[in-house]
């Protein structure tokens, strides 16, 4: 991810860039097609942002992640 995108995410979420980078590196190549791993990631992101992710939203995000329907391009669109 590039610095501009990380700064936009930081501004929108209130989560500092270092935390985002640590979380991203923890999951780099970790097989996010696995539902359990994807669910753990969604919960950790919610925790970092100080938000409770509703179960329905969590399920939708997990489905998007495991089916590879969310990627850097999708995230970039969300942060505009």
N, C-alpha and C positions, 0 to 999 in steps of 0.2 A: 504494500500500500504506500502511496506517496504521502509526503508530509502535509500537503494542502488538504487532502482528504481526511487525514487523521485529525488535523486541526478543526475541520468542520464537525467531525464526529465529537471531538472534545467539547466544542462550543455547544452543540445541541444536547449532549447528554450530561455534561458536567463531569465526565470521567476523564482523568488526566491521560495524556498521551502515553506515558510510561506504563500505566496499567493496561491500556489497550494493547501495546506492543508485547508486554509480558504474557497476556492472555493469548494473543495470536501465536506467539512462539511456542506456547505450551501445547497448542493444538496443531501446529504445522506438521502435516503428514500423518496425523493420528487416525485416519480412517473415519472421517465424519459421515460416511455412509452408514455407520453403525448407529442405530437409534439411541442407545444408552449414552454414547459419547456425545452425540448431537444434543440430547436433552441436558446433559451436564453443562455443555457450553452455553446453551440458552439460559439456564439458571444462573450460571456464573456472570453472564453479561447483565442480567437483571439485578443481581446482587451488587455488582460494581456501580450500576446506575442508580441504585437505591430504589428500585421499582419491583413490585410484585407482578410477575408475569402471569396473567390469568391462564388457566389450564388450556382453554380453547386456543389462545394465542400461541402458547408453548407448543401445542400439538401442530398447529399450522407451520410454525417456524421449523420444527423438527422435520416435518414432511418436506419442506422446501430444501432444507440442508441435506437430508439423506437422499433426496432425488436430484441433488445438484442443480436445483432451480434458483439458488442464491449463490452469488459469486461477487467478486470485487466490483464488477460492472453494476450489479443490482444494488450493492451497498452505496456506490457512488451516486446512483440516482436517488437513493433515500436521503442523502445528505445535502442535496441541492437546495 
